[in-house]
């Protein structure tokens, strides 16, 4: 059979090779994100454990200080350190400092009489507390190789007389994470091998039918061989990702429960020691006044524990405390409960003994916080769901690349429909790989700027630290603004391929210099260079769409470009954060540089210059960019209406509300940063459907209608905040912004390029001028949103913006016209 039709077997080999590559890439992304989530959870639980241990040492130091002993004359500190180090061998050092951070005592003798200092942070607590004011929380400082937990040492719960610093190595966390990776690589291999054999069997079965088209069930449409093969790859990919994520999730749950059990065991030992201090002095366990307050003070810093009970030998509860601040004591006449030890799951039991350590005086019971565990399991599930979405989105982009590669290696003439599909894949993957590389630093860039400044502080004309750290971002936007116009001008004289070759070196060297920057000024130059590359590419993307599409499918082309951006945003922001956390900020910049190089390779192999035709020759004639061109847009009522009443509302919804107001609003509501990220990702997931809206608009020949529908959905969605401000309402509003933005993103550029001005001036050039106006609006929107929030508050500001968008919808509907229909009618008249 192989001798009869070698091309079929070659094709199967190529499909298998591509599918395995995509599976490895997708599962690697899955693994990276799962490891990051596990590391975060383990680090939090470890810090919680050391907070309890350090809190005990702090209490013992404060007891002596409260009796009037100056902290600098503390005798026996070294013995205390040794006792507590024996409780956990992973603790590297204990240090006690004065309030000015001068070291008084330390297990690291080289640090004594030196000021303790850190690269990224400093220990800072309020010097004096007011009467009744709660003690300040611990301070956690992360350095290159260690974590430091700082506790304020108070005299009589008021004056800070020193700091206790507990230090542990990151290798403690890395050891646990490496064990998790090792276990997961086993699952990784099993799933990959299973997927390979299942896919191989499916492809052989499909080819054994020896058909060029297939009909399934009652579908009237015939499906091509290529479509059936791609469907098989997608199904196997999805099943493997769900299976791998399911195994990961169960592993994570088991590990998390193990961590909680271990922490509670350690915690119960500390509570037991505290109680036995009194019983070993001969005090009766039934006569420990205010023991319930002691239990609660310990309990409130250990969220993994729901409640603590101390009972006598007959299991009568003597003292009780739980996370809901419910306290009970045997001295309360109304308190008389018998503890029934029925369900021992999640229950830790310790005996309380006398001074001889023989006679049992009572029992100590600790109960797991099942609500917390269930909450964490829900979080694990949401993490898993997020990982699946990201890995599948990433996989589908790689499938588009693989499809292009297969078509390139086929070396045969293709039908017009297949050529159109290829063009759309080129548009989508160009957008994806470009925005992926540029979006990677978004999650950590402000922190990286802060780090560069902290490593090498500089002064410039008396500017404040905050102003100096904002300069790199401003320089980036300035670079974007310059090259948006220049690229629009060049589009008249050069093909999109050649303009990409100008932007790629700017992106590459800008990211390289960003990673190598040693001060803010060097980073400012680097971000300016990167901004120029970014500005050139976003406008040149329009030229690419114009070259690869016709007027009949132009809107779909813009939709595919938007979908590529949405996919990149979903993947890059999560992966960028993981890279920065695991490898460092500079490594994140170098990864961005690598993807700039990959972007250049893709352009070189897949983005070809169009054949020179009369239309292209006219397009490449020299046209100078002048002030007249900037004013040209105001002559067309529809273009002006689109800018003022369609584009500005979108900018308000996306930048002013989605990017600026919602994260702050959710943070104030107590939504965790990870859940804020998940909720905001809904917008990008919805945006993946943009190409389908583009295709619908192309068929209807009426982009104006879709712009009206999109902004109407957004405006009405925002008004929901007039009635409720719950998280569910917030999710609904984000979905409304996503759906509305999808309608507008898919059609706005196509609507503009259907104007007569686009034909006379050039589509890319007109859009570069239009985009410049949008950028000016984008700069102003956060300022306006900030002022509105200060004046009206979050919910009223969002509702006000919703009404503003609806007014814009009415004005746009009143002043604009269907320019594509007008253009078509004019062409028919001329004929």
N, C-alpha and C positions, 0 to 999 in steps of 0.2 A: 504493500500500500504506500509506503514511504517513497518507493521509486516512481510510482504513478503520479503522485501529487505532492512533491516536496514542499511547495509553497504553503500548503495547509499546515504541515508540521512546523515549518519555520514560523508561521504565524502563531501557532500554539505556544511555541517556545518563547516568542517575543511577548505574548500576552502573559504567560506565566512569569517571565522575568520582570515585566513591568508591575504585575500584580503583587509579586513578592516584595519588590522594592517599596511599593505603596504601603503594603501591610507592615513592613519593618518601620517605615517612617511614621505611620499612624500610631503603632503601638509604642514606639519610642517617645512620641509626644505624650501619649497616655501615661507611660511610665514616669516621665519627667514631672508631669503635673501631679501624679499620685504621690511621688516621693516628696515633692514640695509640701503637699497637704499633710502628709504623715509627719514630716520634720517639724512643721509649725505646731501640730498637736502635741508631739512629744516634748518640744521645747517649753511649751506653756505649762504642761503638767510637771516638768522638772523644776521650773521656776517656782511653781506653786509649792512643791515639796520643800525646796530650799528656803522659801519664804517662812514656812513653819519652823524649820530648824534654826534659821537665823533669828527669827522672832524670839525663840526660847533663849538663845544666847544674849540677845539684846535685853531681854527681861531680867536676866541674872545680873548683867552689868548695871542696869538701871536700879536694881534693888540696892546695890552697894552705894551708888551715886546718891540715891534718895536719903540714905543715912548720913550724908554729909561728906563722904569720901571724894576728894577731887579725882577726876578721871585720870589726870597725869600722875597720880600717886597710887594707882590701883595695883594691889599686890595679888599675884596669882593669876594674872591674865593669860600667861603662857599655858598654865595647866588647864584653864577653861578651854582655850583653843584646842589643846590636844584631846580633851574629852569629846568635844563636838566633832573634831575631824575623824575620830574613831567611829562615829555614828554613820559616816558616809565617806568612804575612801576616795570618792570622785571629787571632793572639794579640794581645790588646789591650795588656797590660802585664806586665812582670816586676817583682817587688818582693822585696827581702831585708830581713828584720826581725831585731831582737834576740829572745831568748826571751820577753820581755814584750810583743812585738808592736809595739815602736817601730820605725818605718821608718828603715833606714840608707841603702838605695839603691833607686831606682825609676825606671822609664821615665816615670812620672807625677811630674814634679817637685813638684807641689803637695802630694804625700803625704809628702815627706821630713821627718823629725823629728816626724812625727805617728804616733799609734798607729793601726794598721789595725784596723778594727772592722766587724762585720757585724750586721744586724738579727736574724737567726735563729740564729746560731751563733757560736762563737769557736774560734780555733786553739789546740789543746791537745794537747801530746805529753808523754810521760814524760820528765822532765829528764835522767835517767841510766839507761843500760841496764846490766844485770848481765853478767858475763862469759859469753860464748856466747849471749846473748839476741839474737833477731832484731830488726832495725830495725822500727819501727812503720810500718804502712801509711799511704799518703797520706790526706789528709782532703779531702773534696769539699764545698764550701759553695755552696749555690744562693741567689742574691739575685734581686731583681725583674728585672734586665736582664742580669745576668752570672753566670757560673760562676767559682769560684775553686778552684784545686787547690793545696793546701799540702803542702810536703815538709819534713821535719825535716832540718836540716843538722847532721851529727855531727862531733865531733872524735875521731878514732881509733875510730870506731864505738861510742862510749860516751856521751859527754856532748853534749847538744843545745846548740849555741852560737848557733842562729838558725833562721829559717824562710825558705824560698823559696816565693813565691806566684806562680802563673801564672794570669792572668786572660784569659778570652775571652767574647765577647758571645753572648747567646742568638740574635742575628740570624743567626749562622752555622748554627745548627740550623734556625731558622725558614725560612731561604732554601731549604734542602734539602727541608724538609717542604712548603713552598708549591709547590715543583716537583712533589712527589709528588701533592699535591692537584690540581694542574692536569692531570697525566696521568690521574688517576683520574676527574676530572670528564668526560673524554672517554668512558671506559668507562661511566660513570654514564649519560650521554646516550644512548649506543648501546643499552645494555640496556633503558633505560626506553622508548625509541621502539619497539624490537622487541617488548617485552612488551605495549605498547599495541596495536599492530597485530595481534599474535597473539590477544590477548584479544578485540579487536573482531571479528575473523574468527570466533572460537569462538562468541561470543554471537549473531552473525548466523546462524551455522549452526544453533545450538540453536533460535532463534526461527523459522527457516525451516521447522522440522518442524511448527510450529503445534500443539504438544501441551501438555497440562497435567501429564502424567506420562510417565515413561520407564522402560523395562525394559532392563537391560543383561545381555548374555550369558545365563547360566542362573539369574540371581538371580530368585527368585519375587516379591520385593518390588518395588513400583512406587516410583520416585523422583520427587518433585515437581519442577516447573520451577524453583522457587526453590533447591532442593537442588542441582540440576544446574548452575545458574548460579554458585552459591557454590563448588561444586567446581572449576569452570573457573577462577574467580578464584584459589583456593588453589593450584591446579596451576601457573598462570602465575607466581604470586608465588614459589613454591618454586623453580621452574626459573630465574627471574630472579635470585634470591638466590644459588643455587648457582653460576650462571654468573658473576655479578659477583664472588663470593668467590674463585672459581677464577682469574679474571683478576688479582685483587688479589694472590693468593698467589704466582702466577708472577712478577708484577712485583716483589714483595717479595724473592723468592729472587734474582732477577737483581741487584737493588740491593744486597742484602747481600753477594753475591760480589764486586761492584764495590768496595764499601767495604773488604772484606778485602784485595783486590788492592792497592788504593791504600795502605792501612796497611802492608802488607808491603813495598811498594816504598819507602816512607819509612823503615821500620825497617831494611831491607837497606842503605840509604844510610848510616845511623848505624853499623851493624856494619862496613861497608866503611871508613868514616872511622877507626874505632877500630883496625882491623888495619893500615891504611896509615900510621898514626902510626909504627909500628915498621918497616915495609918502607921507608918514606921516609928512615928514619935509617940505612939500609944493612943492617938485620938480615935474614937469610935467612928466608923464610916457613916453612921446615922446622924452624927453631930457636926458635920462639915458645913458651917453656915456660908451662904453665898457661893457654894460650889457650882450652882447652875450658871452663875455669871462667868465663872472661870471657864466652864465648858463652852459657853457661847462666844467668849473672846477668842478661844482657839478655833471654834467651828466656823466663824464668819470669814476666815481667810482660806478655808479649804472647801471650795464649792462642791467637790466630789462627794462630800459627806452630807447626808440629809439631816441626820439627827444623832444625838448621843444620849444614852441612858446609863445611869449607874443604879444598880439594884443590890439588895441584900441577898443573903443565901437562899431566901425563899422567892426570889425574883420579884419582890415588891420594889417598885420604882422609887428611888430616893431623890434623884436629881435628873432633870430632863432639860434639853435645849435642842432647838431645831433651826433650820435656815429661815423660817418664817417669824423668828424672834419670839417664838412661844417658849416660855420658861416654866419649869415646875420644880417644886421642892417638897420634901417631906415635912418641912416646917409650916407649910400651908395646910390649914385644916381641911380645905376642900379638895386637896390633892391626895388621892389614894387609889393608885392604879397597880394592877398586877401585870407584869410583862409576860405575854404568851409567846414562847419561842417556837412558833409553828413553822414559818418559812425561813430557812437558814440561807437561802440564796441572797447574796449581796450583804450578808450579815457577818460582822467580825466580832468575836467574843474574846475578852481578856479577863484573867482573874486578878483581883486586887488583894495583895497579901500583907501580912504584918511585918514587923521589924526583923523577925527571924527568917522571913521569906518562905515560911512553911504553911502557916495557918491562913486559909482563904477567908477574907472578910466580906467579899462581895464580888460583883461582876460588872464589867464594862462592856457595853454593846454599842457598836457603830453601824449605821445603816447607809448603804450606798444611796446616792442621790439619783434615783431612777429617772426623774424628770430631766436631769442634766444628761444622763446617758441617752435617753430617747431623743433629746434635742440634738445631741452630738451625732446620733445615728441619722437623724433627718439631715443634718449638715453634711455628713459623709455621703448620703444619697444625692444631695444637691451637688456636692463636689463631683461625684461620679457622673451625674448627668451633664454637668458642665464639661467634664473631661471628654465624654462621648461626643458632645456637640462639637467641641474644638477639634478633636481628632478626626471626626467624620468630615467636617468642613475642610480641614487641611487635606484629607485624603481625596476629596472631590476635586480640589484644585490640581493635585498631582495627576488625577485621572485625565483632566483636560490637557495637561502637559504630555502625558503618555499618548493620548489620542493624536496630538500634533506630531509626536515623534513617530508613531506608527504610520501616519499619512506620509511623512517625509521619507521614510524608508521604503514605503510601498513603491514609489517611483512610477506611478501610473496616472493617466488622465482621470479626473474625477468629475462627477456630475455637478451641475450648478448648485444644487441644494447642499451637497456635501462641502463645496467650496465656501458657501455662506456659513455653514456650521464651523468650519475651520477658522474663518475670519472672526467669528464671535468668540471662539476659544482663545485666539491670539489676543483679542481685546481684553478678555477677562483675565487671562494669566499675566499679561503685561501689567494690568492694574494691580493684581494680587501680589506679584513678586516685588513691585516697586513700593507699594504701600506697606507691605509686610516688613521690608527692610527699614523703612522710615518710621514705622509705628513702634518698632521694638523699644526705642529709648523713651517713649512717651510715659511709661509707668514709673520711671526712675530719674528722668532728666533733672527736675528741680532739686532732688536730693543729691544728685551727682554734682550739680553746680555748687551747692552748699558745701559738699565735701572738698571740692577743688579750692574753694575760697578759704575753708578752714585750714587746709594744708599750707597755703601760701597767701595769707591776707595781704591785700594791697589797698592803697588809698588813691583817690582820683578826684581832684577839685572839691574835696570835702564831702563827697557823696556818702550816704549812709550805706551800711552793709546790705540792707534789703534792696536799695537802688542798684548797687553794683551787681548783685546777683541776678537782677532782672535784665541786665544788659545783653547777655548771650541770647535770651529768648527774643528780645526786641531786634537784635541783629539778624536773627534767623528770619523773622517776619519781614524785615527790610530787604533781605536778600530775595525772599519770595516775591515781594512786590516789584522789584527791579526786573527779575527775569520773567515774570508773568507777561509783562509788556514786551520785553525783548524777544521772547519765544514766539509771541503772537506776530511780531514783525517778521521774524525769520521764517515763519511758516509760509510766507508768500514766496520765499526764495529757495527753500530747502525741503526735502522730504522729511517725514516724521522720523525715519530711521536715522538720518544724519543728525537731527536735533537731539535724539536720544544719545547719540555718541558724544555730544557736547555735554549733556547733563550727567551722564554716568561718571566721568572723571571727577566732576564737582561733588557728586554724592560720595564717591569712594574716598577721595582725599579729605573731604570735610569730616567724614566719620573717623578716618584714621587720625587726623589732627585732634579731633574731639577726644579720642581715647588716649592720646599722648599729651594732652594739655596739662600744664603744671600750674597755671594761674588763670584767673578770670579773663584777662585780656587775650591770651592765646585761645582760650575756649570761645571767646566772642568772635574772633576771626574764623575759627573752625566752623561755628554755627552759621555765620554769614555765608561761607562757601557752600555749606550743605543746603542752606535756604535757597541759594541761587539754583542749585541742581533740582531742588524740589519744585520751585516756581516754573522752571523750564519744562519739567516733566508733566505737571498737571495740565498745563496748557497744550503741550505737545500731544497729550493723550487725546485731546479733541481732534487734532490733525490726524492722528491714527484712526480714530473712528470715522472721520470724513473719508479717508482713503479706503477703508475696508468696507464701507457701507454705501448704499445708495439712498435716495430720498424715501424709497419704499420701506427700508428697514433701519433708518437712521436712529429712530427712537429706541429700538431694541439694542442697538450698539451702545448708546449711552446707558441703557439699563444694565448691560453686561459689565461696563466699566464700573458702575456703582456697586454691582454685586461683588466684583473683585475687591473693591475697597472694603465692603462690609465683611467679607471673608477674612481679609488681612487684619482688620481691626479686631475681630473675634479672637484670632489665633495669636497675633503679635503682642497684644497687651498682657495676656496671661503668660506667654512664654518669655517675654522680655523681663517681667518681674521675677520669674524663676531664675533666669540666667544671672540677673543682677544679684539675687540673694545667694546663689550657689557659687558663682564665679567672680562676682564683683562688677562694679559699674563700668570700668574700662573694658572688661571683656564683653559687656553688652554692646558697647560702641564698636568693638572690633567685629562682633557678629553682624551688626548692621552694615559695616563696611563689606563683609563677605557677601551679604545678600545684594549689595550694590554691584559687586562684581558678577554675581549670578544673573542679575538683571541685564547687565551688559552682554553676557553670553547668550541669554535668551533672545535679545534684540538681534545679535549678530546672526544667529542660526534661523530664527523664525520670522522676524519682522523685515520683510523685503521692500525695497523701493518699488512703487508702482510703475508700470510701463508708461513711457512718455506718450501722452495723447494730447490732442488739441486742448482739452479741458485742463490738463495738468500744465501745459505750456502757458495757458492764460493765467493759471493760478500762481505760477512762479515768476510772473512779471514783477518788476521792482515797484513797490509802493511804500512811500515814506509815512511814518507815524507822526501825526501832527495834532495840534490842539483841536483842529476842526473835526478830526476823527472822534475825539472824546465828546464833542458836542453833537455829533451826528445822531447819537442814540435818542436825543430829546426830540427829534423831528418826527419820530414814529410813536404815536400814542400807545400802541400795543406794547412796544418795547419798554417805554417809560412806565406803563402800568405794570408790566411784568417785574421790573426792577423794584418799584416802590410798594406795590400791593401784593406781589407773589413772592419775590425773593426776600425782601425785608422780613415779612412774617416768618418765613422758614428759618432765617438767621436768628430771629427772636426765639423761636421754638427750640431750635437745636443748640445754639450757643448760650442764649440767655437763660433758658429753662433747663434743658436736658444736661448741658455740660456744666453750667454754673449753679443754678438754683437747686436742682433736685439732689445732687450729692450733699450739699449743706443741709437741706431740709431733712433728708433721710438720716444724716448724722445726728441732728437735733432730736429726731424721733427715737434714737437709740438703735438704729439698724447698724449691724456690724459692717466693717469695710468690705469683707468678702461677700456679704449679701448685697451690699450696694453695687459691687461689681457685677454680680449675677443679674440683678434687676436691670441694670443699664445695658447688659448684653442683649436683653430682649429686643432692643431697638435694632441692633446689628443683625440679629437672626432674622427678623422680619425683612430687613433690607435685602436679604439674599434672594427674595422673590421679585426684585426690581425688574429683571429681564422680561418676566412674563407680563408685567404691566406695560413695558415698552412695546412688546409684540402686539398687545391689545390696542395700544394707542396708534401703532402703525396701521393696523387694519381699519380703525375708525377714522384715520386722517384728521384727528381733532385733539391735539395736545392740550389746547385751552381748556377743554372740558375736564381733563384729568387733573390739571393744576387747580381748578376750582374745587373739584371733589376732594383732593388731597388737603388743601388748606381748610376746607369746611370740616373735615374729620378732625384735624388737629385743633381747630378753634373750639368745636363742640366738646372734644375730649378734655380740654383744659378747664372748661366751665364746670366739669364734674366737681372740682374743688370748692365750688360754691355750696355744695350740699354735704360733703364729707372729706376728711383729710386722712383717712385710714391708709395703711400700707396697700391694701387691696385696691383702693381707689388710685393710689400712686402707680401701681402696676398697670391698671387699666389706662391711665393717662399716657404712660410711656408707650403702651401698645398703640394708642391713638396717634401719638407723635410718629411712631415707627411706620404705621400704615399710611398716614398723611404724607410723611416725608418720602415714602417709597413712591407714591403717585407723582409727587413734584419732581423728585430726583430723576425719575425715569423720563420725564417729558420736558422739563424746563429748557435744557440746552437745545433740544430738537425744535422746540417752539421758537426760540431765538434765531436759530439757523434757517428757519423757514421764511424769514423776513427778506424783503428786497435789499435791505442794507447788507445782509450777509452775502448776498450774491455779488453786490457791487464792491464791497470792502474786502470780502473774504471771511469765511466762517470762523476760522481760528483767530483771526485778528479782531473780529467783532466780539468774540467770546472773551478774549484777553482783556479788552476794555471793559466789558460787562463784569468780568471777574474782579477787576481792579476796584470798581465801585462796590462790589460785594465785600471785598477785603476791608475797605474803609468802614463799611457798616459793621463788619465783624469785630473791628477794634472797639467801636463805640458801644456795642450791645452789652458786654459785661458791665461797663460803667453805668449804663442806664438801668440794667437789672439790679445792680448793687444799690443804687439810689432808691429804686422802687421798693426793694426789700426793706431798707432802712425806714422808709416812710410808711409802708403799708403792711409789712410782714410777709412771710412766704406765701401763705394760701391766697391772700387778697391780691398779691402781685401776680400770681399765676393766673387767677381768674381775670384780672385786668388785661393781661396779655392775650388771654383767650378771646375776650371781646374785641381787642384791637385786631387780632387776626381775622375775626369774622367781618369786621368793618372793611378790612383789606380785601376779603373775598368779594364783598359787594361792589367795591370800587373797581376791582379787576374785571369782574363780570360786566360792569357797566361800560368801561372804557376800552377794553381789549376786543380784538377780533380774531377769528380763526384764520391766521395768516397762511397756513398751508392750503386751505381751501381757496383763499383769494388768489394765491400764487398759481394754483392749478387752473382756476377759471381764466386767469390772464393768459396763460400758455395756450389754452384752447381757443381763446379769442384771436390770438396772434396767428394760430394755424388756419 
